[in-house]
Amino acid sequence: MLKREGIKDFLVGVIVITLGAILTILLILLWPLIAVVGWIVIMLLLVAIAIIILFGIIMIIGRVIRSTYRKSP
């Protein structure tokens, strides 16, 4: 059972890191467009980053809650 949980945590970490890397690459590649379009694109990127961060926080909180329920008899 511990291997399965470890694999799930690993996959979530890989997904979060991959999405962060994709957003960073898009930010670098689209910088000239961002300079032209302006604050709308920056706000959309910030929303996307916030969603990824919230997803990670929700996963961590869920794992903590699940582990506390497992410890109680």
N, CA, C and O of each residue as an XYZ file, in Angstrom:
292
protein
N       0.829     -1.192      0.000
C       0.000      0.000      0.000
C       0.875      1.259      0.000
O       0.525      2.260     -0.626
N       1.998      1.208      0.693
C       2.860      2.383      0.742
C       3.477      2.675     -0.624
O       3.684      3.837     -0.975
N       3.772      1.625     -1.401
C       4.326      1.850     -2.735
C       3.318      2.569     -3.618
O       3.683      3.459     -4.386
N       2.049      2.184     -3.509
C       1.006      2.806     -4.322
C       0.877      4.300     -3.981
O       0.761      5.136     -4.877
N       0.898      4.622     -2.697
C       0.811      6.031     -2.281
C       2.036      6.806     -2.747
O       1.932      7.952     -3.184
N       3.200      6.164     -2.649
C       4.425      6.816     -3.116
C       4.390      7.091     -4.605
O       4.832      8.144     -5.063
N       3.864      6.143     -5.355
C       3.757      6.332     -6.807
C       2.781      7.464     -7.118
O       3.030      8.280     -8.005
N       1.664      7.509     -6.379
C       0.695      8.596     -6.598
C       1.328      9.957     -6.295
O       1.171     10.904     -7.066
N       2.043     10.051     -5.167
C       2.690     11.313     -4.812
C       3.736     11.695     -5.855
O       3.860     12.866     -6.212
N       4.485     10.710     -6.341
C       5.494     10.974     -7.355
C       4.850     11.491     -8.640
O       5.333     12.453     -9.237
N       3.764     10.852     -9.063
C       3.097     11.282    -10.297
C       2.523     12.685    -10.167
O       2.593     13.475    -11.110
N       1.955     13.002     -9.005
C       1.425     14.353     -8.805
C       2.562     15.360     -8.863
O       2.426     16.425     -9.466
N       3.681     15.025     -8.236
C       4.836     15.924     -8.285
C       5.339     16.132     -9.697
O       5.667     17.254    -10.084
N       5.402     15.058    -10.472
C       5.855     15.161    -11.866
C       4.905     16.030    -12.674
O       5.347     16.849    -13.480
N       3.604     15.859    -12.464
C       2.622     16.663    -13.197
C       2.760     18.133    -12.848
O       2.744     18.987    -13.735
N       2.896     18.438    -11.558
C       3.008     19.840    -11.141
C       4.286     20.465    -11.687
O       4.259     21.591    -12.184
N       5.404     19.748    -11.602
C       6.671     20.279    -12.116
C       6.605     20.451    -13.628
O       7.106     21.442    -14.158
N       5.995     19.501    -14.325
C       5.886     19.594    -15.784
C       5.033     20.790    -16.198
O       5.404     21.537    -17.103
N       3.899     20.968    -15.539
C       3.058     22.115    -15.875
C       3.765     23.434    -15.562
O       3.639     24.398    -16.317
N       4.498     23.480    -14.469
C       5.269     24.682    -14.148
C       6.328     24.964    -15.197
O       6.531     26.116    -15.580
N       7.009     23.919    -15.667
C       8.022     24.091    -16.706
C       7.394     24.550    -18.016
O       7.944     25.410    -18.704
N       6.246     23.980    -18.360
C       5.565     24.389    -19.595
C       5.166     25.863    -19.516
O       5.356     26.614    -20.473
N       4.612     26.271    -18.375
C       4.233     27.673    -18.227
C       5.437     28.598    -18.276
O       5.355     29.691    -18.837
N       6.556     28.175    -17.696
C       7.764     28.992    -17.738
C       8.274     29.128    -19.164
O       8.646     30.222    -19.591
N       8.295     28.017    -19.907
C       8.744     28.065    -21.302
C       7.815     28.953    -22.125
O       8.281     29.747    -22.943
N       6.509     28.825    -21.917
C       5.569     29.685    -22.635
C       5.790     31.152    -22.295
O       5.709     32.018    -23.167
N       6.067     31.425    -21.031
C       6.330     32.806    -20.632
C       7.550     33.355    -21.355
O       7.537     34.499    -21.810
N       8.611     32.546    -21.467
C       9.831     32.995    -22.139
C       9.593     33.157    -23.641
O      10.020     34.148    -24.233
N       8.910     32.184    -24.259
C       8.698     32.236    -25.704
C       7.721     33.339    -26.114
O       7.861     33.942    -27.178
N       6.741     33.591    -25.264
C       5.710     34.562    -25.626
C       5.989     35.962    -25.078
O       5.111     36.824    -25.098
N       7.215     36.189    -24.588
C       7.492     37.489    -23.982
C       7.265     38.670    -24.934
O       6.710     39.680    -24.501
N       7.673     38.590    -26.231
C       7.366     39.725    -27.130
C       5.856     39.963    -27.258
O       5.410     41.110    -27.290
N       5.078     38.894    -27.330
C       3.629     39.034    -27.407
C       3.081     39.632    -26.120
O       2.167     40.457    -26.144
N       3.653     39.203    -24.988
C       3.209     39.737    -23.705
C       3.476     41.237    -23.637
O       2.662     41.994    -23.108
N       4.620     41.665    -24.174
C       4.949     43.089    -24.160
C       3.949     43.879    -25.003
O       3.625     45.022    -24.682
N       3.460     43.261    -26.085
C       2.514     43.958    -26.953
C       1.109     43.910    -26.357
O       0.443     44.940    -26.248
N       0.666     42.737    -25.979
C      -0.700     42.585    -25.494
C      -0.860     43.236    -24.129
O      -1.866     43.895    -23.865
N       0.132     43.054    -23.261
C       0.115     43.755    -21.991
C      -0.396     42.941    -20.826
O      -0.148     41.739    -20.726
N      -1.111     43.613    -19.952
C      -1.449     43.053    -18.649
C      -2.442     41.904    -18.716
O      -2.514     41.116    -17.773
N      -3.216     41.775    -19.801
C      -4.194     40.683    -19.888
C      -3.494     39.327    -19.907
O      -3.896     38.403    -19.200
N      -2.445     39.214    -20.720
C      -1.707     37.955    -20.798
C      -1.003     37.674    -19.473
O      -0.977     36.531    -19.018
N      -0.445     38.682    -18.866
C       0.220     38.499    -17.577
C      -0.781     38.018    -16.529
O      -0.465     37.127    -15.741
N      -1.967     38.588    -16.510
C      -2.985     38.155    -15.559
C      -3.402     36.709    -15.815
O      -3.587     35.944    -14.869
N      -3.552     36.324    -17.093
C      -3.912     34.943    -17.403
C      -2.825     33.968    -16.954
O      -3.128     32.890    -16.442
N      -1.557     34.348    -17.147
C      -0.470     33.486    -16.677
C      -0.462     33.385    -15.162
O      -0.229     32.309    -14.613
N      -0.713     34.489    -14.486
C      -0.760     34.451    -13.023
C      -1.908     33.572    -12.531
O      -1.763     32.857    -11.539
N      -3.046     33.625    -13.218
C      -4.172     32.762    -12.850
C      -3.805     31.293    -13.056
O      -4.120     30.448    -12.218
N      -3.140     30.990    -14.169
C      -2.731     29.606    -14.432
C      -1.747     29.115    -13.375
O      -1.865     27.989    -12.890
N      -0.785     29.949    -13.019
C       0.178     29.577    -11.982
C      -0.523     29.402    -10.645
O      -0.204     28.478     -9.897
N      -1.471     30.274    -10.336
C      -2.213     30.156     -9.082
C      -3.015     28.862     -9.036
O      -3.102     28.223     -7.987
N      -3.603     28.469    -10.170
C      -4.359     27.221    -10.214
C      -3.439     26.035     -9.955
O      -3.810     25.112     -9.230
N      -2.246     26.051    -10.538
C      -1.294     24.960    -10.319
C      -0.852     24.912     -8.862
O      -0.760     23.833     -8.276
N      -0.578     26.071     -8.275
C      -0.170     26.119     -6.871
C      -1.303     25.620     -5.978
O      -1.061     24.854     -5.045
N      -2.531     26.041     -6.251
C      -3.670     25.573     -5.467
C      -3.866     24.064     -5.614
O      -4.201     23.385     -4.643
N      -3.663     23.543     -6.804
C      -3.768     22.111     -7.025
C      -2.761     21.363     -6.155
O      -3.094     20.353     -5.534
N      -1.531     21.866     -6.117
C      -0.507     21.247     -5.276
C      -0.852     21.328     -3.800
O      -0.677     20.354     -3.067
N      -1.340     22.478     -3.358
C      -1.708     22.648     -1.950
C      -2.868     21.720     -1.585
O      -2.866     21.117     -0.512
N      -3.847     21.607     -2.465
C      -4.988     20.723     -2.207
C      -4.513     19.275     -2.106
O      -4.991     18.533     -1.249
N      -3.583     18.862     -2.963
C      -3.060     17.501     -2.901
C      -2.329     17.264     -1.583
O      -2.480     16.205     -0.973
N      -1.537     18.241     -1.140
C      -0.799     18.094      0.123
C      -1.769     18.015      1.292
O      -1.611     17.174      2.177
N      -2.771     18.885      1.300
C      -3.754     18.876      2.389
C      -4.523     17.557      2.395
O      -4.771     16.993      3.460
N      -4.898     17.066      1.232
C      -5.608     15.796      1.151
C      -4.772     14.647      1.675
O      -5.281     13.764      2.366
N      -3.476     14.658      1.344
C      -2.610     13.591      1.840
C      -2.464     13.664      3.350
O      -2.445     12.630      4.018
N      -2.360     14.881      3.906
C      -2.236     15.040      5.355
C      -3.500     14.560      6.058
O      -3.425     13.872      7.076
N      -4.661     14.922      5.516
C      -5.926     14.510      6.132
C      -6.080     12.997      6.059
O      -6.496     12.370      7.034
N      -5.748     12.398      4.909
C      -5.852     10.951      4.787
C      -4.917     10.240      5.756
O      -5.273      9.207      6.322
N      -3.725     10.790      5.947
C      -2.782     10.141      6.857
C      -3.235     10.254      8.298
O      -2.977      9.347      9.089
N      -3.912     11.354      8.670
C      -4.380     11.478     10.045
C      -5.532     10.512     10.319
O      -5.648     10.000     11.432
N      -6.377     10.257      9.333
C      -7.473      9.308      9.531
C      -6.947      7.875      9.608
O      -7.528      7.045     10.306
N      -5.865      7.577      8.904
C      -5.301      6.243      8.945
C      -4.689      5.930     10.309
O      -4.714      4.780     10.748
N      -4.138      6.944     10.983
C      -3.467      6.722     12.259
C      -4.452      6.454     13.394
O      -4.118      5.758     14.353
N      -5.667      7.003     13.291
C      -6.615      6.810     14.387
C      -7.181      5.388     14.346
O      -7.425      4.849     13.267
N      -7.388      4.778     15.521
C      -7.856      3.385     15.563
C      -9.303      3.213     15.151
O      -9.814      2.093     15.145
